[in-house]
Structure formats: structure tokens, C-alpha cells
Amino acid sequence: MTSATLPPKTASFAERGAAFVVRWGFIGVTVALIAFFVITEPNFRTVDNVFGMLKFIAPTAIAGLGVMLAITVGGIDLSVGASAGFAVSIAAWTMVIGNQVGAVAIGVVLLGGLLIGGLNAFLIVVARIPDLLATLATSFVIVGLKLLIVDGKSISSQMSLADGSTAPGKFTADYLWLDRGSLGPVPVPVIIFVVITALLWFILERTRWGRALYAVGANAEAARLAGIRVQLYRTIAYMGCGLLASIAGLLLGARIGQGDVSAGNSLLLDAVAVALVGVSVLGIGRPNAWGTALGAILIAVMVTGFTMVGLPYYAQDFGKGIVLLIALLFSFTFSRRRTVVTAGSTTSS
């Protein structure tokens, strides 16, 4: 072996090490956290706790999948938290004030989510406002509209109305089933979460529509020259994001059983976090459904584990921030170094 052959082999070893870290490092962090809590907290490893964690994180995960769609086409949606909160209040208003059944409330909320997504798409695609600014403005509009509709009050069954009468409706059993129902041992929110994740994975990875969405996000101009209707796919992505945010709001509303005007306030940061975490999982380097789901599960593990060991809530926020930073390192810093090492190895050989 001569010294001339050493640089390529050194580079190759570094490349393999970097590739391993980028591909498996984040999953390793997740597995290590789960193992730690399983060993130290007996209640953590129960089946009820597992389903409880997944049920708890389902709204965040679904909203994160919506953000993932926006990121897929090269954008971002900062209105998901406001959209989810709007869904909570509108569902409550429809059932309690409007005296309608849960199925009607669900239909109204889903339609509202599509309209919000359509508004975002119009502002971004047609009016050409940067997505960050457009969705931020939309979130303020949504929050204000929600407060106007409910007179700034949370809505609950048998509440007193402005004219002194009592609200005629209530949260119906069919709506509450979204949170409290189950199929066998599996809670309904978990089933909805898994089904949506699998559906989005199939669309993005196994259909031409998914490939077109990725192409738009990678290079919109090149996609346009290739014959892809860029504006249409960006519109679909933002409308899908609005729809998923409304589904997250439906689950939140069924969980709390009232139209809390503060619902959804904390959803945005967690949803964006799990979507960004998903980019780093398995070193894929692009938005993907199962990666987003794993990011949500990691947050659920952290929140549940930290609560069991008695850490205060602000420590949980700190922990989630650290996890997001690690995910960004895997997505950008480590992956770039891997590319540089690969290039160096190719040149040397």
C-alpha cells in the first residue's frame, strides 16, 4: 500500500461515517430516549401509555404533515395554528350555537380549512406575496375573524348568550367520538394520524403528482419548463395544508370538549418543528411523511417522559428546541459535509 492510496481510503472512511450519522443519527437519538424512559419509568412502557402518547400527538402530527406539504413545494405555512384554532371555535359554534349535529360541524370545518388554504394559495401564487409574509398575515386575519364570530368568548354547552338565553346545542356524541372513540385498543386519533401519513407517503413517493410536487419545490422554473403546472401544484399543496390543519383542529376540539378561543396557539411551533425534523430523518434531505410522523413521535416521547420524571413544562420546551437544532444539523451541516467528503473522495480517486 502506497501513501498515494491513503487519501481516498481516508476520505472513504469519513464518507461512510458521515453517511451513517446523517442516515441513522436522528433515529438513534429517538431509540436512545425511548430506551432511557422504558428503563427508568415502568409506566412508560405500558400499552396504554403508548397509545396515549400517539393520541396526544396526533393533532400536532397532522398539522405538521400540512406544513410538510407546503415545504414540499418550496414554501412554508405559518397559519396552521390559527387554522386549527379556527376549526375548534367554528365546530363549537356550529354545534352549540347553531344546534347542529357533529357531522355538519365537521363538514363546515373541513370546508373552512379548504377556503383558508385557497386564500393562502391566492396570496402566494396569484398575488405573489412571499409565503412567510402571506401566511403570517393570514394567521392574524383568521384569529381576528374567529374572535369576531364568537364575540371573544370560549363556547361551551349551556352557556349564556348575549340576549340572556341559553345556548340550545351541545357537543354531540358523534363529534366527541373523534377523540374518545376507538377501534379495538387503538384510539380514533391514532388511526386518523396513521391513515393520513400513509396516504401522503403513497401520494408523494408512488405517484406522478408527488414527483411533480417535489420537482416544484426543488426548482420551480425547471419544473415549469418540463411542463409541470407549477401554480396548480402549489395551490394544491397550500389547500392540502389548510385541510390538514382543520382536521387537527377537529381533533383538538373533540379532546377539550369546548370552543376554547386559545386552542391552537401552541400548535404552530410544534407543527413546524416536526415537519423540519422529518427532513432530516434517514438522511433523505427532503420533506417526507414518515419522517414527519417520526418527528411527532419523538416530541410525544419527550413530553411524556419529561412529565413522568417530574421536569417542569419549560424544560420540555427547551428539550424540543434542542431536538429541532439537532435535526437541522443533520439536515444541513452534516449532509453538506458528507457532500464535500464525497466530492473530495471522487477527485482523489
Secondary structure by P-SEA (a helix, b strand, c coil): ccccccaaaaaaaaaaaaaaaaacaaaaaaaaaaaaaaacccccccaaaaaaaaaaaaaaaaaaaaaaaaaaacccccaaaaaaaaaaaaaaaacccccccaaaaaaaaaaaaaaaaaaaaaacccccccaaaaaaaaaaaaaaaaaaaacccccccccccccccccccccccccccccccccccccaaaaaaaaaaaaaaaaacccaaaaaaaaaaacaaaaaaaccaaaaaaaaaaaaaaaaaaaaaaaaaaaacccccccccaaaaaaaaaaaaaaaccccccccaaaaaaaaaaaaaaaaaaaaacccaaaaaaaaaaaaaaaaaaacaaaaaaaaaaaaaaaac
